[in-house]
Amino acid sequence: MLTEMHVENFALMENVSLNLHPGLTVFTGETGTGKSMLIDALGVLLGGRASTDFIRHGLEKARVEGVFEDLPANVNERLEEAGYPAEEGQLLLYREINANGKNACRVQGRTVPFTLYRSLCQGLVDIHGQMEHQSLFQAETHQGLLDAFGGEEHLQLLKHVNAQAHHYRALLNQENELVLSERDRVQREEMLRYQIGEITRVAPQAGEEEELHVEKKRLGNREKILNLTTELYANLYEGSQGQSIYDLLGGSRKIVQDLARFDDRLEDLIEPFETVYYAVEDLVERVRSYQENLEFEPGRLDQIEERLIQLQRLRKYGMTVEEVLVAKEEMVQELQRITHLQEELEQLQENKKRVLAEYTTRARELTQKRIQVAEKLERGLLEELFSLGLEKSRFEVHFTPVKEPRSGGAEEVEFYFSANLGEPPKPLVKVASGGEMARLMLALKSLLSKIESVGTFVFDEVDSGVGGRTIQKVGEKLAKIAESKQVFCITHSAPVAAFAEEHFGIVKEISGERTRTLVNHLDEAERIEELARMLGGSAEISRQHAEQLWHAQKK
């Protein structure tokens, strides 16, 4: 349950701190004082939308803090798994909204990502707003309410059915993609075989094109290569005019050796001359080897030109030989897929049949469970509605079968209702008034409170559209729920407010040039004054009525 809540600079709430307790707590005040702000702030604390519009005008940030105790087991387990265990049985939540959009979320004083924050808040509070009972007019919400009433085991079965339905739809989509027309499949197969054959016939090799260009360049300059090689060899070894470099170096080497015999200082020149001499000797040998192995095969240049043209034709598959080879491999793999399409399709259809059988079995089981839950819901709601002044009402759950596997199971669920004796139940949208719908939602919440692990229920003007003696029954019902849950209720009804164990009054205050909303805890005298205000009429009569109402509920 929520034991503490602090709100700062949230809309008109400048600085509001609340100490909260078990049982029924009501919040009352004039229209426009800001009662809905508390619901908005609590929604933000629980991971709801944090708009910058919530920040008090002229300020940079707003914040909401809350302390929860006596946490549901599933919430405790989730906190343990996430690494944020309850400290001394408490959960501390913090949301900060900044005008620059950089909002902050903290759990147990530690900053966490918003998605994690929101997941950790699930299961703490059930908020029933003014518009929620209107959702009963939408048949698509009825299945969720029925399944929630079925409890955790029922919801796990629904989860399994949804998973099988999702799997089946995925397999069906894959099947539709595979089932191409036979003509399209054959045309694609023929095209792939032609393209693969074209590349295979040319048989390009990685790096081949670069090597061919190098060889082409050499063959195109063979005369120059022969002439230059001959000249180079002559310069190095044979000598065309006078002696060669090799001979001159040899002679110079002999001179240095002779000089060194007469002057020791020249001995350091012997080794460099010898190094140069033997290096030139090695060059001579390499040039000679290159010259002797020069071969220019007749017609080879034409062969290279033809091969380059063949490789050029493959450019439609890739700009380089490597890209062409990659494209070929991809085509081969696609051809294999197409070739084995029938085999793959048969396997897919087998899987689809298996998943459909599993879905059907589980969906039938879910249907039977829903029928049982619906019978229990019908009985329970009639009792609850009877206690809310709808003694002649009838409530039924109708099922409409759905043929195709889908999330939600094999049927659609819709609630039928009749408030008057002799009138057959019809869809809610056709027969229920606003007041009847509010009482029906309260009856549903009363039933759900008995099975839900959520510790705190919030009702925002659940008594809207309800009057007369029935409003007394609404108060009794809220008090009954509060015996096992912490219940907060925003109300305009004095009979409902009189049932509360705690009462907060919400007022607007103007200070200087600013307006702010205050939330004050009311003592007995202040509560009677507030009940009198809510009853209206002349001050004296309203006060007498308020005192009677107060003392009647306290007996």
PEGI-V790192 format. One record per pair of residues at least 4 apart in sequence whose C-alpha atoms are under 6 Angstrom apart, sorted by the first residue. I is the first residue (numbers start at 1). J is the second residue. D is the distance in whole Angstrom. If there is no record, write none. Layout:
I:J:D ; I:J:D
This chain:
1:68:5 ; 1:69:5 ; 1:455:5 ; 1:456:6 ; 2:67:6 ; 2:68:4 ; 3:19:6 ; 3:20:5 ; 3:21:6 ; 3:67:6 ; 3:68:6 ; 4:18:6 ; 4:19:5 ; 4:20:6 ; 4:66:5 ; 4:67:5 ; 5:17:6 ; 5:18:5 ; 5:65:6 ; 5:66:4 ; 6:16:6 ; 6:17:4 ; 6:64:6 ; 6:65:5 ; 7:15:6 ; 7:16:5 ; 7:64:5 ; 8:14:5 ; 8:15:5 ; 8:62:6 ; 8:63:5 ; 9:13:6 ; 9:14:4 ; 9:56:5 ; 9:62:5 ; 10:54:5 ; 10:55:5 ; 10:56:5 ; 10:62:5 ; 11:54:5 ; 11:55:5 ; 11:56:4 ; 12:516:5 ; 12:517:5 ; 13:516:6 ; 13:517:5 ; 22:486:5 ; 23:482:5 ; 23:486:5 ; 23:487:6 ; 24:482:5 ; 24:487:5 ; 24:488:6 ; 24:500:5 ; 24:501:6 ; 25:488:5 ; 25:500:5 ; 25:501:6 ; 25:502:5 ; 25:503:6 ; 26:488:6 ; 26:489:5 ; 26:490:6 ; 26:497:6 ; 26:503:5 ; 27:490:5 ; 27:504:5 ; 27:505:6 ; 28:491:6 ; 28:505:5 ; 28:506:6 ; 29:505:6 ; 29:506:5 ; 33:507:5 ; 33:508:5 ; 37:41:6 ; 43:48:5 ; 44:48:4 ; 44:50:6 ; 45:64:6 ; 45:95:6 ; 46:121:5 ; 47:118:5 ; 52:99:6 ; 55:61:6 ; 55:62:5 ; 60:98:6 ; 60:99:5 ; 61:97:5 ; 61:98:4 ; 61:99:6 ; 62:96:6 ; 62:97:5 ; 63:95:6 ; 63:96:4 ; 64:94:6 ; 64:95:5 ; 65:93:6 ; 65:94:5 ; 66:92:6 ; 66:93:5 ; 67:91:6 ; 67:92:5 ; 68:90:6 ; 68:91:5 ; 69:89:6 ; 69:90:5 ; 72:453:6 ; 79:84:5 ; 79:85:5 ; 80:84:6 ; 80:85:5 ; 86:90:5 ; 86:91:5 ; 92:107:6 ; 92:108:5 ; 93:106:6 ; 93:107:5 ; 94:105:6 ; 94:106:5 ; 95:104:6 ; 95:105:5 ; 96:103:5 ; 96:104:5 ; 97:103:5 ; 98:102:6 ; 98:103:5 ; 105:111:6 ; 105:112:6 ; 106:110:5 ; 106:111:4 ; 106:112:6 ; 123:454:5 ; 124:454:5 ; 125:454:6 ; 125:456:5 ; 125:457:6 ; 126:457:5 ; 127:457:6 ; 127:458:5 ; 128:132:6 ; 128:458:6 ; 128:459:5 ; 129:460:5 ; 130:460:6 ; 130:461:6 ; 133:438:6 ; 133:441:6 ; 137:428:6 ; 137:429:5 ; 139:414:5 ; 142:414:6 ; 143:413:5 ; 149:448:6 ; 150:154:5 ; 150:373:6 ; 161:362:6 ; 162:407:4 ; 164:359:5 ; 165:405:6 ; 165:406:5 ; 165:407:6 ; 192:196:6 ; 193:197:6 ; 206:321:6 ; 206:322:6 ; 212:216:6 ; 224:228:6 ; 225:229:6 ; 228:232:6 ; 233:237:6 ; 234:238:4 ; 234:239:5 ; 235:239:5 ; 235:244:5 ; 236:244:5 ; 236:245:5 ; 236:246:6 ; 237:244:5 ; 237:246:5 ; 238:244:5 ; 239:243:5 ; 239:244:4 ; 249:253:6 ; 249:277:6 ; 253:273:6 ; 260:264:5 ; 260:266:5 ; 260:267:5 ; 273:277:6 ; 308:312:6 ; 315:319:5 ; 317:324:5 ; 318:323:5 ; 318:324:5 ; 335:339:6 ; 337:341:6 ; 341:345:6 ; 352:356:6 ; 356:360:6 ; 359:363:6 ; 363:409:5 ; 363:410:6 ; 370:374:6 ; 373:377:6 ; 374:378:6 ; 377:381:6 ; 378:395:6 ; 381:385:6 ; 382:386:6 ; 384:443:5 ; 385:390:5 ; 386:390:5 ; 386:391:4 ; 388:473:5 ; 389:470:6 ; 392:420:6 ; 392:421:5 ; 393:418:5 ; 393:419:4 ; 393:420:6 ; 394:417:6 ; 394:418:5 ; 395:416:6 ; 395:417:5 ; 396:415:6 ; 396:416:5 ; 397:414:6 ; 397:415:5 ; 398:413:6 ; 398:414:5 ; 399:411:6 ; 399:412:6 ; 399:413:5 ; 400:411:5 ; 400:412:5 ; 401:410:6 ; 401:411:4 ; 402:410:5 ; 402:411:5 ; 416:425:5 ; 416:426:5 ; 416:427:4 ; 416:428:6 ; 417:425:4 ; 417:426:5 ; 417:428:6 ; 418:425:4 ; 428:432:5 ; 432:436:6 ; 432:437:6 ; 434:465:6 ; 435:465:4 ; 435:466:5 ; 445:449:6 ; 448:452:6 ; 455:485:5 ; 456:485:6 ; 456:486:5 ; 456:487:6 ; 457:487:5 ; 458:487:6 ; 458:488:5 ; 458:489:6 ; 459:489:5 ; 460:489:6 ; 460:490:5 ; 461:490:5 ; 461:491:5 ; 466:471:6 ; 467:471:5 ; 472:495:6 ; 475:496:4 ; 482:486:6 ; 482:487:5 ; 494:531:5 ; 494:534:6 ; 498:550:6 ; 499:553:6 ; 503:522:6 ; 504:520:5 ; 504:521:4 ; 504:522:6 ; 505:519:6 ; 505:520:5 ; 506:518:6 ; 506:519:5 ; 507:517:6 ; 507:518:5 ; 508:516:6 ; 508:517:5 ; 509:515:6 ; 509:516:5 ; 510:514:6 ; 510:515:4 ; 522:526:5 ; 522:527:6 ; 523:527:6 ; 528:546:6 ; 531:546:5 ; 532:542:5 ; 532:543:5 ; 532:546:5 ; 535:542:6 ; 537:542:6 ; 538:542:6 ; 542:546:6 ; 546:550:6 ; 548:552:6
